[in-house]
Amino acid sequence: MKRALVVCALAAACQPPGAGQPNTTRPAPPVRTFTLSDLVGGWRWMLRTEEAGTTRIEDEHWRFRPGAVPTQLVGRYVRTVEVRSDNRVPFSCNQRPWYRQRAVFDVTVDITMQAFGIKETAYRSEPSPCDRGFRHTSEYSAELDGDRLTLRWSDGKQTLLQLDDKVADLPTDPWEASPQIVGAWQWDATSYDDDLNLRDESEWWQVTKRTDSMVDATYRRRVTIRSGDGKPIACAKAPSWSYDDAFVMRGQREEEHWHFYELASDPGDHPCLRTTPHRALDEATAEQIGDYLILEWRGKRRQILYRPL
């Protein structure tokens, strides 16, 4: 009898844990699966960084929608990068304290064994003197977690946040395909003169069409001289003084460029100008790059006009 009890005890000891006991473990949660339809809609990503006296803001607006292939989505995103000078010193590329670069990328989305695969298929960049226009196309693996879509590539990642789940048209290029030279232009600059006074200059241009190869233009220029130390300037008997000029021009197209000629001027008048001869009428060649008009005046003086917002 004692031998039988020992055998039974050993048999029980060899049972796997929990054998003969009621099953109290919880079942594994169901695996969350995603489909391409979960990506349909609008998404956004932003990043702000500071480096070498500049502030850089990157902003991307993405949108996915069904395409012609049932097992694939098509998409597009608009990427905008704004760079600002923290000390207001102008950038040489556009003579302004900030510049913007914009590009549009076309993409496709497929399901892979691990996640989603996103591939950039084409891009277009906005013409700008601050942008060479070249971009690399990339491929991403994408993982979805609720309203967050994390894109990964060989040396980085970024997370998009979902804005909506609507089936809508893909975004269009946010700039004109062939901008015209006619319309308003502007230019601003601050510099020091020979007496170390601050010189603020602003010009307001208006270009109107005469023919397909000829335009008329006028511009008004305001110049303000400010004392660098706040003391009165002798000729003005005040710490600052201003004057206005006005000019009439004619522009002629020459292949891909324009040639502008000043036809007449209405020079400003001020006691501080009476010892300075009026400048002669000038001329310049002009190249339009998107919303910028780059002028090369005689004497290799470079001036970059911009479209006012």
PyMOL commands that set and color helices and strands:
alter all, ss='L'
color gray80, all
select helices_A, chain A and resi 2-13+36-39+271-273
alter helices_A, ss='H'
color red, helices_A
select strands_A, chain A and resi 41-51+54-66+73-85+98-111+116-125+139-145+148-153+156-164+183-192+198-211+214-226+240-254+257-266+283-289+292-297+301-306
alter strands_A, ss='S'
color yellow, strands_A
deselect
rebuild
show_as cartoon
